[in-house]
Amino acid sequence: MIAIVGAGEMGSALGRRLRQSGLRVVTETRGRSAESKRRVASAGLEVIDDDDALVNDADFLLSIVPPGVAVEVARRFVEPIGRAANKPAFVECNAIAPATTIKIAEILTPAGCKFIDAGIIGGPPGADPGSYTPRIYAAGEHARLLAALNFYGLDVAVLDGKIGAASGLKMSYAGITKGITAIASVMVAGAARAGLADALHAELARSQPGELRRLRRAIPAMLPKAYRWIAEMEQIADFLKGDAGSARIYEGAAKWYAAISAELDGRAASKSLPALNAFAERKD
């Protein structure tokens, strides 16, 4: 049995893939939005809104939550896992810095469970069993246990590294993909404020057509996720904290995503959002 905490877009999709492959998959929906509950129901996941019952018969407990609450979730499950007769392996799947992953492993030490550092790279798997699935990198002493899920529709790659290696790889990858989206969207908004939106679009179409196509997908896809990327950028900054100049790039990206999020939910006046929407909707 697989237990998933945080069955949002990614968690529900992974749970559906595991269920389609013959495993029992359980999750919890206490305090979740109506949309999250709809996803869980659509994926056919079993709901158990009791932490002790959720972990009691599980082989793996996958934590797939926003990075800002990853530590809180680990603390929440220390006692339920400690009481479980058959302790699940705790799989930390969140977009967090290696130092945060190590902290979570230390928090869970009193529970006596096996700990796996995991990093998910790619979007949620498709609804069809044979369709796309993201790669899950795993690291740490017990990482090879997770590779058993390769027989149940997932794509798990084991890294030869200690706890923190998978998290570090995720930070490095997301720092490129989501970092580029942050920088590009900042400049799109800046160009629009300067009255140069048309000129920028035309030059990208002339000299960087491939990048323009990518940005026209990436920027609108980022907008509804901006609130989730704030803490992720902060975690990347923590990953780079030995180099203050590099870390500040991602501290700035976190503030940018926070500003976009505030515009989207009405907490701030729309300054950049119209330009970003116009860029995505512009016809070649």
HELIX and SHEET records of a PDB file:
HELIX    1   1 GLU A    9  GLN A   20  1                                  12    
HELIX    2   2 ALA A   34  ALA A   43  1                                  10    
HELIX    3   3 ASP A   51  ASN A   56  1                                   6    
HELIX    4   4 PRO A   67  VAL A   69  5                                   3    
HELIX    5   5 ALA A   70  ARG A   83  1                                  14    
HELIX    6   6 PRO A   98  LEU A  108  1                                  11    
HELIX    7   7 THR A  109  ALA A  111  5                                   3    
HELIX    8   8 ALA A  143  LEU A  146  1                                   4    
HELIX    9   9 ALA A  147  TYR A  152  5                                   6    
HELIX   10  10 ALA A  165  ARG A  193  1                                  29    
HELIX   11  11 ALA A  197  SER A  207  1                                  11    
HELIX   12  12 PRO A  209  MET A  222  1                                  14    
HELIX   13  13 LEU A  223  LYS A  225  5                                   3    
HELIX   14  14 ALA A  226  PHE A  239  1                                  14    
HELIX   15  15 ALA A  244  LEU A  264  1                                  21    
HELIX   16  16 LEU A  273  GLU A  281  1                                   9    
SHEET    1   A 8 GLU A  46  VAL A  47  0                                        
SHEET    2   A 8 VAL A  25  THR A  27  1                                        
SHEET    3   A 8 ILE A   2  VAL A   5  1                                        
SHEET    4   A 8 PHE A  60  SER A  63  1                                        
SHEET    5   A 8 ALA A  89  GLU A  92  1                                        
SHEET    6   A 8 PHE A 115  ILE A 121  1                                        
SHEET    7   A 8 ARG A 135  ALA A 139 -1                                        
SHEET    8   A 8 ASP A 155  VAL A 158  1                                        
END                                                                             
